[in-house]
Amino acid sequence: MATANRNRRLQKEIADIHKDTHSGISITSPQDSPDISDFTHLKGHFTGPPDTPYEGGHYQIDIRITGEYPFKPPVMKFITKIWHPNVSSQTGAICLDTLGAQWSPVLTLKSALISLQSLLSSPEPKDPQDAEVAGMLISRPEEFKHVAREWAQRYAAAPKPPPGSGKTGASSSGGDGDSVGGARQQKKIEDKEAKRREELRKREAYHGYSRGMIDRFVPMGFTVEQVVAAFEYVGIDKADGEEYELEEEYIGDVTARLFGEM
């Protein structure tokens, strides 16, 4: 029964990834087939994020699902060689708290892969998996960027930046800086107002629950409204909007309600 429930959850997680055409994330079998029959061994794929040495590269992740999933994290490592302080340049082993102590049953394969993709934008050299790479990033950051880009092009098929692009160090100048600055300031004001209205709309959608508690379940592929409805069905205390740690039993009940198992 546990295996059937786990596989059903994984099927939904994988279907949600396939529906998302914007994140650049996908999951296949280890043989790169979209048809998956073995849910214990998968392969993740994502593109390197923009404005990083890894931009445009195609990265593959080996994913092993243990019998304790989702209460224990999937075991992941990079198949594609990468020059990054939190990934072993030799074995592909990853140092990321989301795949360790900070894992939660409400997280998913998609959120784990997004965390890995984000790690390429925000390396943590003070908590390294590869001390040599971390030392280079701290002491010789320009050399680090050069080597990381070389590896991205060699191992991840990242494109070379066109000559004269901003990524090669070229710059441009003009005489209309004031008008550009004014337009940027106006854009900031408009963005701030739009964000304020969006925050107000979101607060109303949470029905008095802590936003942080609800948002922990959203990466599983559900809307805020669906999670709020599950909280209300299970009878989770709103606690005047204060965030608190849900007991594992309640996490299981909410998850089961979201997946239509109760």
PyMOL commands that set and color helices and strands:
alter all, ss='L'
color gray80, all
select helices_A, chain A and resi 2-19+97-99+109-121+131-139+141-155+166-168+177-205+211-215+218-220+224-234+239-241+248-258
alter helices_A, ss='H'
color red, helices_A
select strands_A, chain A and resi 25-28+41-47+58-64+75-78
alter strands_A, ss='S'
color yellow, strands_A
deselect
rebuild
show_as cartoon
